Structure formats: C-alpha cells, structure tokens
Amino acid sequence: MSEKLVLNENFGKHSGKTLKMLISEKRIKARIKELGSQISNNYRDVGSPLIVIGILNGSFIFMSDLVRDINIDLEVDFMRIASYGNATSSSGTVRMIKDINADITNRHVLVVEDIVDTGLSMNFLKNRLEQASTKSLEFAALIMKENTKIDFDMDYVGFEIPDKYVVGYGLDLAQKLRNLKSIYYLE
Ligand code: IMP
C-alpha cells in the first residue's frame, strides 16, 4: 500500500515526518472481526466466562476493539510490562510494572498483546501466567514480526509483518503516535 501520512504541526516533534501505511484502519477492523468470531467460537462452550488480559500500554486500542467483536461472556483485566525504554530496539530485559487484579486460578485466560518483536515479552508473560494454575491459557497478538523467536505457538495473530518499527493503533514512538487509526512505518 502506498498511502502516506505527513504528520502536521499537531504532532509536535514528530511533525514533518512521513509515515508509510502498512495496515489500513479498514483491514485492521476486518481482521479483528475474524479473530473475534474465532475466539467466540473457541470459548462458547467452556462453561465459565473468559478473562481477557490486555498488556499495557500498547494493546489498549486493539483490546477494546477485540472484546467488542467477541460475543460471549468475558471479563477484562490488565497487566503492564516494560521491555523498551523510549528507543526502538529491545532493552533485553522485561519488568512487570502492574500485575493483574483478578484471581485467574481455574479460569480460562486469553492474553492480548499489541505486537511481538523479539518475543522476550511473550516468553516473560507465559512463564509468569503459567504459574497461576489457569484452566486454559491462550495468547493473541495483533502483529507478529517475521523474525520473532518464541518457543511456543501463538494462538491468534492478526498480521505478520517484516521486521520494521511500526506506529499507530496503540503502537508508539517514544510514547507518541498511538492515536493514529492505521498502522504505519517510518519511511
Ligand atoms: P518484544 O519483547 O521484543 O517482543 O517486544 C514487545 C513489546 O515491544 C511490544 O509489546 C511493544 O510494546 C514494543 N514493540 C516492539 N516492536 C514495536 C514496534 O514496531 N512498534 C511499537 N512498539 C513495539
């Protein structure tokens, strides 16, 4: 897709930057609808409400769209972890900044991440949540980069992309640009 966005003065220090669209708002919405119905079907008969755990900050927009495309009983909770400072490359360590509030023992749990890059965060989350004796544990991500290395299969992936740094739809550059409706890479 060749559509470009030149950020205007409302985007402060990022203004003047050219962003190239990778995934349009329309494609994102359509794919999330598919994921939502797949998830609804998979959990329809499990007998207890699903608990969906969003990983802050990046997943907040994906999570809010995804849960509205799931049509079975569910609860939400959030965890916050950090693996990047303000840079565009991984710091190599993952820290938990906010844990979930809910007791997930014996619950069906779906973890919702924005993007999987190195896989460090996903591995951290899996190790942490596996200790909680859940009834089931699945992982969803809107985006997975091509050369991600995780030692397990993701259950739901929206899009696989080349190894580029992307922004928009919740994804940030130095905490900014999360409010763009489509997903872009910096040209
Ligand atoms: P990982 O631990 O290297 O897989 O990185 C996961 C986290 O890094 C994601 O949850 C994002 O918060 C952030 N991240 C990785 N790649 C990107 C990107 O291309 N744009 C914005 N954030 C990213």
py3Dmol code that shows the C-alpha trace and the ligand (Angstrom):
import py3Dmol

protein = """\
ATOM      1  CA  MET A   1       0.000   0.000   0.000  1.00  0.00           C
ATOM      2  CA  SER A   2       1.483   3.353  -0.993  1.00  0.00           C
ATOM      3  CA  GLU A   3      -0.665   5.740   1.049  1.00  0.00           C
ATOM      4  CA  LYS A   4       1.436   8.153   3.060  1.00  0.00           C
ATOM      5  CA  LEU A   5       0.743  10.382   6.012  1.00  0.00           C
ATOM      6  CA  VAL A   6       2.770  13.506   6.624  1.00  0.00           C
ATOM      7  CA  LEU A   7       2.331  14.497  10.234  1.00  0.00           C
ATOM      8  CA  ASN A   8       1.181  18.078  10.678  1.00  0.00           C
ATOM      9  CA  GLU A   9       2.114  20.528  13.429  1.00  0.00           C
ATOM     10  CA  ASN A  10      -0.342  18.863  15.821  1.00  0.00           C
ATOM     11  CA  PHE A  11       2.195  16.070  16.151  1.00  0.00           C
ATOM     12  CA  GLY A  12       4.804  18.249  17.865  1.00  0.00           C
ATOM     13  CA  LYS A  13       8.321  16.998  17.485  1.00  0.00           C
ATOM     14  CA  HIS A  14       7.220  14.294  15.051  1.00  0.00           C
ATOM     15  CA  SER A  15       5.658  16.806  12.671  1.00  0.00           C
ATOM     16  CA  GLY A  16       7.032  16.738   9.143  1.00  0.00           C
ATOM     17  CA  LYS A  17       7.824  13.014   9.389  1.00  0.00           C
ATOM     18  CA  THR A  18       6.476  10.837   6.609  1.00  0.00           C
ATOM     19  CA  LEU A  19       4.769   7.645   7.625  1.00  0.00           C
ATOM     20  CA  LYS A  20       4.043   4.920   5.143  1.00  0.00           C
ATOM     21  CA  MET A  21       0.868   2.946   5.672  1.00  0.00           C
ATOM     22  CA  LEU A  22       1.357  -0.741   6.317  1.00  0.00           C
ATOM     23  CA  ILE A  23      -2.108  -1.795   7.511  1.00  0.00           C
ATOM     24  CA  SER A  24      -5.152   0.385   6.962  1.00  0.00           C
ATOM     25  CA  GLU A  25      -7.842   1.014   9.555  1.00  0.00           C
ATOM     26  CA  LYS A  26     -10.253  -0.954   7.372  1.00  0.00           C
ATOM     27  CA  ARG A  27      -8.010  -4.029   7.202  1.00  0.00           C
ATOM     28  CA  ILE A  28      -7.385  -3.885  10.947  1.00  0.00           C
ATOM     29  CA  LYS A  29     -11.120  -3.798  11.705  1.00  0.00           C
ATOM     30  CA  ALA A  30     -11.871  -6.650   9.313  1.00  0.00           C
ATOM     31  CA  ARG A  31      -9.130  -8.858  10.726  1.00  0.00           C
ATOM     32  CA  ILE A  32     -10.203  -8.164  14.317  1.00  0.00           C
ATOM     33  CA  LYS A  33     -13.745  -9.196  13.421  1.00  0.00           C
ATOM     34  CA  GLU A  34     -12.355 -12.527  12.200  1.00  0.00           C
ATOM     35  CA  LEU A  35     -10.277 -13.001  15.346  1.00  0.00           C
ATOM     36  CA  GLY A  36     -13.288 -12.084  17.493  1.00  0.00           C
ATOM     37  CA  SER A  37     -15.517 -14.685  15.918  1.00  0.00           C
ATOM     38  CA  GLN A  38     -12.781 -17.328  16.065  1.00  0.00           C
ATOM     39  CA  ILE A  39     -12.280 -16.611  19.783  1.00  0.00           C
ATOM     40  CA  SER A  40     -16.037 -16.559  20.453  1.00  0.00           C
ATOM     41  CA  ASN A  41     -16.418 -19.953  18.781  1.00  0.00           C
ATOM     42  CA  ASN A  42     -13.475 -21.464  20.630  1.00  0.00           C
ATOM     43  CA  TYR A  43     -14.735 -20.396  24.066  1.00  0.00           C
ATOM     44  CA  ARG A  44     -18.502 -20.617  23.537  1.00  0.00           C
ATOM     45  CA  ASP A  45     -18.983 -23.885  25.376  1.00  0.00           C
ATOM     46  CA  VAL A  46     -16.268 -23.753  28.022  1.00  0.00           C
ATOM     47  CA  GLY A  47     -18.783 -23.193  30.823  1.00  0.00           C
ATOM     48  CA  SER A  48     -17.239 -20.171  32.567  1.00  0.00           C
ATOM     49  CA  PRO A  49     -16.580 -16.585  31.464  1.00  0.00           C
ATOM     50  CA  LEU A  50     -13.324 -15.936  29.650  1.00  0.00           C
ATOM     51  CA  ILE A  51     -10.932 -13.481  31.251  1.00  0.00           C
ATOM     52  CA  VAL A  52      -9.104 -11.308  28.724  1.00  0.00           C
ATOM     53  CA  ILE A  53      -5.850  -9.770  29.967  1.00  0.00           C
ATOM     54  CA  GLY A  54      -4.606  -6.773  27.998  1.00  0.00           C
ATOM     55  CA  ILE A  55      -0.926  -5.910  28.154  1.00  0.00           C
ATOM     56  CA  LEU A  56      -0.496  -2.173  28.612  1.00  0.00           C
ATOM     57  CA  ASN A  57       0.150   0.254  27.143  1.00  0.00           C
ATOM     58  CA  GLY A  58       0.281  -0.841  23.522  1.00  0.00           C
ATOM     59  CA  SER A  59      -2.716  -3.189  23.486  1.00  0.00           C
ATOM     60  CA  PHE A  60      -5.331  -0.742  24.762  1.00  0.00           C
ATOM     61  CA  ILE A  61      -6.896   0.044  21.382  1.00  0.00           C
ATOM     62  CA  PHE A  62      -6.622  -3.495  19.967  1.00  0.00           C
ATOM     63  CA  MET A  63      -8.059  -4.889  23.198  1.00  0.00           C
ATOM     64  CA  SER A  64     -11.029  -2.526  23.196  1.00  0.00           C
ATOM     65  CA  ASP A  65     -11.882  -3.357  19.582  1.00  0.00           C
ATOM     66  CA  LEU A  66     -11.282  -7.078  20.024  1.00  0.00           C
ATOM     67  CA  VAL A  67     -13.515  -7.540  23.086  1.00  0.00           C
ATOM     68  CA  ARG A  68     -16.367  -5.802  21.256  1.00  0.00           C
ATOM     69  CA  ASP A  69     -16.039  -8.398  18.496  1.00  0.00           C
ATOM     70  CA  ILE A  70     -16.236 -11.267  20.984  1.00  0.00           C
ATOM     71  CA  ASN A  71     -19.836 -12.199  21.701  1.00  0.00           C
ATOM     72  CA  ILE A  72     -19.578 -14.457  24.739  1.00  0.00           C
ATOM     73  CA  ASP A  73     -19.358 -13.620  28.456  1.00  0.00           C
ATOM     74  CA  LEU A  74     -15.995 -12.193  29.393  1.00  0.00           C
ATOM     75  CA  GLU A  75     -14.170 -10.132  31.974  1.00  0.00           C
ATOM     76  CA  VAL A  76     -11.166  -7.890  31.394  1.00  0.00           C
ATOM     77  CA  ASP A  77      -8.040  -7.161  33.360  1.00  0.00           C
ATOM     78  CA  PHE A  78      -4.710  -5.526  32.578  1.00  0.00           C
ATOM     79  CA  MET A  79      -1.054  -6.121  33.175  1.00  0.00           C
ATOM     80  CA  ARG A  80       1.701  -3.695  32.431  1.00  0.00           C
ATOM     81  CA  ILE A  81       5.197  -4.718  31.495  1.00  0.00           C
ATOM     82  CA  ALA A  82       8.090  -2.801  30.005  1.00  0.00           C
ATOM     83  CA  SER A  83      10.817  -4.056  27.742  1.00  0.00           C
ATOM     84  CA  TYR A  84      11.595  -0.911  25.793  1.00  0.00           C
ATOM     85  CA  GLY A  85      12.575   2.495  27.120  1.00  0.00           C
ATOM     86  CA  ASN A  86      11.955   5.222  24.619  1.00  0.00           C
ATOM     87  CA  ALA A  87      14.087   3.537  22.000  1.00  0.00           C
ATOM     88  CA  THR A  88      13.052   1.479  19.019  1.00  0.00           C
ATOM     89  CA  SER A  89      15.055  -1.568  19.979  1.00  0.00           C
ATOM     90  CA  SER A  90      14.611  -4.026  22.816  1.00  0.00           C
ATOM     91  CA  SER A  91      16.454  -3.370  26.067  1.00  0.00           C
ATOM     92  CA  GLY A  92      16.771  -7.124  26.538  1.00  0.00           C
ATOM     93  CA  THR A  93      15.001  -7.239  29.868  1.00  0.00           C
ATOM     94  CA  VAL A  94      11.324  -7.327  30.791  1.00  0.00           C
ATOM     95  CA  ARG A  95       9.920  -5.882  34.006  1.00  0.00           C
ATOM     96  CA  MET A  96       6.407  -6.146  35.386  1.00  0.00           C
ATOM     97  CA  ILE A  97       5.092  -2.731  36.344  1.00  0.00           C
ATOM     98  CA  LYS A  98       1.480  -3.648  37.117  1.00  0.00           C
ATOM     99  CA  ASP A  99       0.135  -7.111  37.837  1.00  0.00           C
ATOM    100  CA  ILE A 100      -3.450  -8.257  37.214  1.00  0.00           C
ATOM    101  CA  ASN A 101      -6.036  -7.740  39.974  1.00  0.00           C
ATOM    102  CA  ALA A 102      -8.158 -10.792  39.206  1.00  0.00           C
ATOM    103  CA  ASP A 103      -7.584 -14.252  40.632  1.00  0.00           C
ATOM    104  CA  ILE A 104      -7.106 -16.332  37.499  1.00  0.00           C
ATOM    105  CA  THR A 105      -6.844 -19.711  39.236  1.00  0.00           C
ATOM    106  CA  ASN A 106      -9.045 -22.188  37.384  1.00  0.00           C
ATOM    107  CA  ARG A 107     -10.066 -19.570  34.801  1.00  0.00           C
ATOM    108  CA  HIS A 108      -9.926 -19.535  31.011  1.00  0.00           C
ATOM    109  CA  VAL A 109      -7.384 -16.818  30.240  1.00  0.00           C
ATOM    110  CA  LEU A 110      -6.638 -15.042  26.969  1.00  0.00           C
ATOM    111  CA  VAL A 111      -3.647 -12.694  26.915  1.00  0.00           C
ATOM    112  CA  VAL A 112      -3.817  -9.815  24.424  1.00  0.00           C
ATOM    113  CA  GLU A 113      -0.579  -8.192  23.235  1.00  0.00           C
ATOM    114  CA  ASP A 114      -0.107  -5.459  20.644  1.00  0.00           C
ATOM    115  CA  ILE A 115       2.992  -6.702  18.857  1.00  0.00           C
ATOM    116  CA  VAL A 116       5.544  -9.457  19.234  1.00  0.00           C
ATOM    117  CA  ASP A 117       9.026  -8.404  18.205  1.00  0.00           C
ATOM    118  CA  THR A 118      11.888 -10.359  19.814  1.00  0.00           C
ATOM    119  CA  GLY A 119       9.411 -12.490  21.788  1.00  0.00           C
ATOM    120  CA  LEU A 120      11.007 -11.592  25.130  1.00  0.00           C
ATOM    121  CA  SER A 121       7.767 -10.100  26.490  1.00  0.00           C
ATOM    122  CA  MET A 122       5.688 -13.070  25.368  1.00  0.00           C
ATOM    123  CA  ASN A 123       8.074 -15.542  26.970  1.00  0.00           C
ATOM    124  CA  PHE A 124       8.006 -13.491  30.177  1.00  0.00           C
ATOM    125  CA  LEU A 125       4.185 -13.421  30.196  1.00  0.00           C
ATOM    126  CA  LYS A 126       3.898 -17.126  29.506  1.00  0.00           C
ATOM    127  CA  ASN A 127       6.297 -18.015  32.326  1.00  0.00           C
ATOM    128  CA  ARG A 128       4.509 -15.683  34.735  1.00  0.00           C
ATOM    129  CA  LEU A 129       0.952 -16.798  33.914  1.00  0.00           C
ATOM    130  CA  GLU A 130       1.716 -20.493  33.713  1.00  0.00           C
ATOM    131  CA  GLN A 131       2.402 -20.415  37.437  1.00  0.00           C
ATOM    132  CA  ALA A 132      -1.221 -19.465  38.099  1.00  0.00           C
ATOM    133  CA  SER A 133      -2.996 -22.830  37.572  1.00  0.00           C
ATOM    134  CA  THR A 134      -5.384 -21.473  34.978  1.00  0.00           C
ATOM    135  CA  LYS A 135      -7.914 -23.769  33.338  1.00  0.00           C
ATOM    136  CA  SER A 136      -6.579 -22.703  29.950  1.00  0.00           C
ATOM    137  CA  LEU A 137      -4.117 -20.094  28.718  1.00  0.00           C
ATOM    138  CA  GLU A 138      -4.013 -18.658  25.207  1.00  0.00           C
ATOM    139  CA  PHE A 139      -2.128 -15.790  23.581  1.00  0.00           C
ATOM    140  CA  ALA A 140      -3.262 -13.269  20.964  1.00  0.00           C
ATOM    141  CA  ALA A 141      -1.246 -10.552  19.264  1.00  0.00           C
ATOM    142  CA  LEU A 142      -2.334  -8.086  16.639  1.00  0.00           C
ATOM    143  CA  ILE A 143       1.070  -8.159  14.945  1.00  0.00           C
ATOM    144  CA  MET A 144       3.970 -10.522  14.803  1.00  0.00           C
ATOM    145  CA  LYS A 145       7.266  -9.600  13.221  1.00  0.00           C
ATOM    146  CA  GLU A 146       8.767 -12.076  10.781  1.00  0.00           C
ATOM    147  CA  ASN A 147      11.870 -12.937  12.770  1.00  0.00           C
ATOM    148  CA  THR A 148      10.284 -13.299  16.191  1.00  0.00           C
ATOM    149  CA  LYS A 149      11.726 -16.103  18.274  1.00  0.00           C
ATOM    150  CA  ILE A 150       9.365 -17.593  20.836  1.00  0.00           C
ATOM    151  CA  ASP A 151       9.409 -21.186  21.946  1.00  0.00           C
ATOM    152  CA  PHE A 152       5.649 -21.690  21.661  1.00  0.00           C
ATOM    153  CA  ASP A 153       2.911 -21.101  19.076  1.00  0.00           C
ATOM    154  CA  MET A 154       0.740 -18.010  19.343  1.00  0.00           C
ATOM    155  CA  ASP A 155      -2.945 -18.911  19.313  1.00  0.00           C
ATOM    156  CA  TYR A 156      -4.231 -15.850  17.446  1.00  0.00           C
ATOM    157  CA  VAL A 157      -2.194 -13.486  15.245  1.00  0.00           C
ATOM    158  CA  GLY A 158      -3.702 -10.597  13.303  1.00  0.00           C
ATOM    159  CA  PHE A 159      -0.875  -9.810  10.893  1.00  0.00           C
ATOM    160  CA  GLU A 160       2.664 -10.962  10.239  1.00  0.00           C
ATOM    161  CA  ILE A 161       4.903  -8.105   9.128  1.00  0.00           C
ATOM    162  CA  PRO A 162       8.521  -7.617   8.036  1.00  0.00           C
ATOM    163  CA  ASP A 163      10.999  -6.526  10.671  1.00  0.00           C
ATOM    164  CA  LYS A 164      10.085  -2.822  10.682  1.00  0.00           C
ATOM    165  CA  TYR A 165       9.298  -0.456  13.541  1.00  0.00           C
ATOM    166  CA  VAL A 166       5.607   0.414  13.290  1.00  0.00           C
ATOM    167  CA  VAL A 167       3.393   3.026  14.929  1.00  0.00           C
ATOM    168  CA  GLY A 168      -0.288   3.810  15.283  1.00  0.00           C
ATOM    169  CA  TYR A 169      -3.347   1.938  16.524  1.00  0.00           C
ATOM    170  CA  GLY A 170      -1.878   1.853  20.038  1.00  0.00           C
ATOM    171  CA  LEU A 171       1.746   1.407  18.999  1.00  0.00           C
ATOM    172  CA  ASP A 172       4.046   4.228  19.992  1.00  0.00           C
ATOM    173  CA  LEU A 173       7.222   6.005  19.085  1.00  0.00           C
ATOM    174  CA  ALA A 174       8.566   7.456  22.346  1.00  0.00           C
ATOM    175  CA  GLN A 175       5.023   7.248  23.779  1.00  0.00           C
ATOM    176  CA  LYS A 176       3.534   9.266  20.897  1.00  0.00           C
ATOM    177  CA  LEU A 177       1.552   8.386  17.744  1.00  0.00           C
ATOM    178  CA  ARG A 178      -0.595   5.768  19.479  1.00  0.00           C
ATOM    179  CA  ASN A 179      -3.664   7.723  18.368  1.00  0.00           C
ATOM    180  CA  LEU A 180      -3.228   7.132  14.623  1.00  0.00           C
ATOM    181  CA  LYS A 181      -6.046   4.999  13.233  1.00  0.00           C
ATOM    182  CA  SER A 182      -3.951   2.884  10.873  1.00  0.00           C
ATOM    183  CA  ILE A 183      -0.565   1.215  11.288  1.00  0.00           C
ATOM    184  CA  TYR A 184       2.425   2.884   9.665  1.00  0.00           C
ATOM    185  CA  TYR A 185       6.167   2.540   9.444  1.00  0.00           C
ATOM    186  CA  LEU A 186       8.588   5.425   9.373  1.00  0.00           C
ATOM    187  CA  GLU A 187       9.977   5.806   5.912  1.00  0.00           C
TER     188      GLU A 187
END
"""
ligand_1 = """\
23
IMP
P 9.399 -7.930 22.418
O 9.544 -8.255 23.877
O 10.742 -7.632 21.780
O 8.637 -8.974 21.654
O 8.650 -6.561 22.326
C 7.348 -6.426 22.688
C 6.964 -5.006 23.016
O 7.828 -4.030 22.453
C 5.592 -4.740 22.443
O 4.597 -5.094 23.349
C 5.658 -3.253 22.146
O 5.262 -2.543 23.285
C 7.110 -2.992 21.848
N 7.361 -3.004 20.385
C 8.010 -3.950 19.684
N 8.059 -3.651 18.380
C 7.402 -2.486 18.240
C 7.094 -1.657 17.103
O 7.412 -1.934 15.938
N 6.377 -0.523 17.378
C 5.979 -0.173 18.630
N 6.254 -0.922 19.710
C 6.968 -2.073 19.521
"""
view = py3Dmol.view(width=600, height=400)
view.addModel(protein, "pdb")
view.setStyle({"model": 0}, {"cartoon": {"style": "trace"}})
view.addModel(ligand_1, "xyz")
view.setStyle({"model": 1}, {"stick": {}})
view.zoomTo()
view.show()
